[in-house]
Amino acid sequence: MATRKSPARAASSIADEPVRPILKWAGGKRQLLPALRPYYPREFDRYFEPFLGSGAVFLDCHNRGLLEGRAVHLSDINADVIGCYGMVRDAVDAVIGELTELAEGHRAGGDRHFYAVRDERFNAIRRDVHASRHPATAYTPALAAMLIYLNRTGYNGLFRVNSRGAFNVPAGRYASVRICDAPNLRRLSAALRRPGLTLEVESFERALDRTAPHDFVYLDPPYSPVSRTAHFTAYTAARFGPDDQATLQRLVVTLARRGTSVLLSNSAAPDIRRLYQDDDEARAAGLAATTVPARRAINSRASRRGAVREYVITNIRVN
């Protein structure tokens, strides 16, 4: 069982200008941060986040000074996410320049501009990038800017691809949207350049295989659907299904047994309850599943969006 101890090093105060996520993400954790913060351990060796997405928890830990002097390993199976962040890290001014032009085009053309960028530019260039051996390293500032633009102006901030791997999210309906926040992009670039931070495309299995006792791991996998019609697993062309959830659970149990601090969020779906709350091995490893309130932002019917319950699963005990 992992516990919170007196800090081995004093964390710096919360930054006056915190870094905010640049991507909106299905299941993004900004709204859940107050429920997660009590479980952040003050003493740990390294930080791992294998389902990076919008990076809200990483950025919250960064903003609160909890990662000072510690190695940070950020990863995702989605090469577009890692490629985009790599360009923000390495070529932020070029990304800002491209994004500024996209914002001007959106103000002039609206949905027409969105679909032209998506279908005539982004998907065509992305197809060539993904044909390379290492798509993330083949990303360009222009492609990163297009991803940010489509994410911020698309329907509910989804990243969804079809079976052929083409990004197919429709335009969203927003009265106004901030497409290019240059100061925040520069702050994120600095955060990603911090000493000891790595950014990788890899499976969660490989990422977790690198962990050790006394590390801190935050896991935000694609959520298990709460009903047969509530699926959102099209995060990559390959879906994240029940077998993946079961594999993740076995790894989480292994990590908890050996003393790694694990914090995981997921939907309050019946299969997640069976894997963590009702499972004898999970309980014996010191894992506890607590439901917390959240808001469902993605549904084709606005009347079905609103308050829901989600699981926070951890072996970290709050003193």
Residue pairs with C-beta under 8 A, 6 or more apart in sequence:
1 256
1 286
1 315
1 317
2 41
2 256
2 259
2 260
2 261
2 262
2 286
2 315
2 316
2 317
3 41
3 316
3 317
3 319
4 41
4 42
4 43
4 316
4 317
4 318
4 319
5 41
5 42
5 43
6 42
6 43
7 42
7 43
8 43
9 68
9 69
11 42
11 64
11 65
11 66
11 68
12 65
12 68
13 65
14 63
14 64
14 65
15 63
15 65
17 183
17 187
18 59
18 63
18 187
19 59
19 62
19 63
19 184
19 187
19 188
19 191
20 59
20 181
20 184
21 28
21 30
21 54
21 55
21 56
21 59
22 54
22 88
22 148
22 181
22 184
22 185
22 188
23 53
23 54
23 55
23 81
23 84
23 147
23 148
23 151
23 152
23 157
23 159
24 54
24 151
24 152
24 156
24 157
25 53
25 54
25 56
25 157
25 159
26 156
26 157
26 158
26 159
26 232
26 235
26 297
26 298
27 53
27 220
27 222
27 223
27 232
28 53
28 54
28 56
28 157
29 36
29 54
29 56
29 57
29 220
29 265
30 54
30 56
31 294
31 295
32 265
32 292
32 294
32 310
32 312
33 56
33 57
33 60
35 292
35 312
36 57
36 60
36 218
36 263
36 265
36 312
37 60
38 318
39 263
39 312
39 314
39 316
39 318
40 61
40 64
40 66
40 216
40 263
41 216
41 261
41 316
42 66
43 214
44 70
44 214
44 215
44 216
44 261
45 70
45 71
45 212
45 214
45 215
45 216
46 70
46 71
46 72
46 73
46 211
46 212
46 215
46 216
47 58
47 61
47 66
47 67
47 70
47 71
47 72
47 73
47 215
47 216
47 217
47 218
48 73
48 75
48 207
48 208
48 210
48 211
48 215
48 216
48 217
48 218
49 55
49 57
49 58
49 73
49 74
49 75
49 217
49 218
49 219
49 220
50 75
50 76
50 202
50 203
50 204
50 207
50 208
50 217
50 219
51 76
51 204
51 219
51 220
51 221
51 222
52 58
52 74
52 75
52 76
52 81
52 82
52 85
53 76
53 81
53 220
55 74
55 85
57 218
57 220
58 67
58 72
58 74
58 218
59 188
59 191
61 67
62 191
62 194
67 194
70 196
71 196
71 197
71 198
72 194
72 196
72 197
72 198
73 197
73 198
73 200
73 207
73 210
74 85
74 197
74 198
74 199
74 200
75 82
75 198
75 199
75 200
75 201
75 202
75 204
75 207
76 82
76 201
77 201
77 202
77 203
77 204
77 235
77 236
78 159
78 201
78 235
78 236
79 130
79 135
79 136
79 139
79 201
80 126
80 135
80 136
80 139
80 147
80 159
81 159
82 136
82 199
82 200
82 201
83 129
83 135
83 136
83 137
83 138
83 139
83 143
83 144
84 139
84 143
84 144
84 147
84 148
85 188
85 192
85 199
86 136
86 137
86 139
86 144
86 199
87 94
87 95
87 139
87 140
87 141
87 143
87 144
88 95
88 144
88 185
88 188
88 189
88 192
89 189
89 192
89 193
89 199
91 141
92 185
92 186
92 188
92 189
94 141
95 141
95 144
95 145
95 148
95 185
96 180
96 182
96 185
96 186
97 141
98 141
98 142
98 144
98 145
98 146
99 145
99 148
99 149
99 179
99 180
99 185
100 180
100 182
102 117
102 145
102 146
102 149
102 179
102 180
103 149
103 179
103 180
105 113
105 117
106 113
106 114
106 149
106 153
106 179
109 116
110 171
111 171
114 150
114 153
114 154
114 171
115 171
117 146
117 149
117 150
118 150
118 167
118 169
121 146
122 143
122 146
122 147
122 150
122 167
123 166
123 167
125 140
125 142
125 143
125 146
126 143
126 167
127 165
127 166
129 135
129 138
129 139
129 140
129 143
130 165
132 138
134 201
135 201
136 201
148 179
149 179
150 167
150 169
151 157
151 159
152 177
152 178
152 179
153 171
153 172
153 174
153 177
153 179
154 169
154 170
154 171
154 172
155 169
155 170
155 171
155 172
155 173
156 172
156 297
156 298
157 172
158 169
158 232
158 298
159 167
159 169
159 235
160 167
160 168
160 169
160 232
160 234
160 235
161 167
161 168
161 234
161 236
161 237
162 168
162 234
162 237
163 237
164 237
165 237
192 199
200 207
204 219
204 221
204 248
204 251
205 247
205 251
208 217
208 251
208 255
211 217
211 255
211 260
212 260
213 258
213 259
213 260
214 259
214 260
214 261
215 260
215 261
216 260
216 261
216 263
217 255
217 260
217 261
217 262
217 263
218 263
218 264
219 248
219 252
219 262
219 263
219 264
219 265
220 264
220 265
221 240
221 244
221 245
221 248
221 264
221 266
222 232
222 233
222 235
222 240
223 232
223 266
223 267
223 269
223 310
224 242
224 245
224 266
224 267
224 269
224 271
224 272
225 231
225 232
225 233
225 267
225 269
226 267
226 268
226 269
226 308
230 299
232 298
233 239
233 240
233 241
242 271
245 266
245 271
245 272
245 275
246 275
249 275
249 276
249 279
249 282
252 262
252 264
252 276
252 282
252 287
252 313
253 281
253 282
253 285
253 287
255 262
256 262
256 282
256 285
256 286
256 287
256 315
257 285
261 314
261 315
261 316
262 287
262 313
262 314
262 315
262 316
263 312
263 313
263 314
263 316
264 311
264 312
264 313
264 314
265 310
265 311
265 312
265 313
266 272
266 310
266 311
266 313
267 308
267 310
267 311
268 291
268 308
268 309
268 310
268 311
272 289
272 311
273 289
273 311
275 282
276 282
276 287
276 289
276 311
276 313
277 289
277 311
282 289
285 315
286 315
287 313
287 314
287 315
288 313
288 314
288 315
289 311
289 312
289 313
290 311
290 312
290 313
291 309
291 310
291 311
291 312
292 309
292 310
292 311
292 312
293 307
293 308
293 309
293 310
294 307
294 308
294 309
294 310
295 305
295 306
295 307
295 308
296 304
296 305
296 306
296 307
296 308
297 305
298 305
299 305
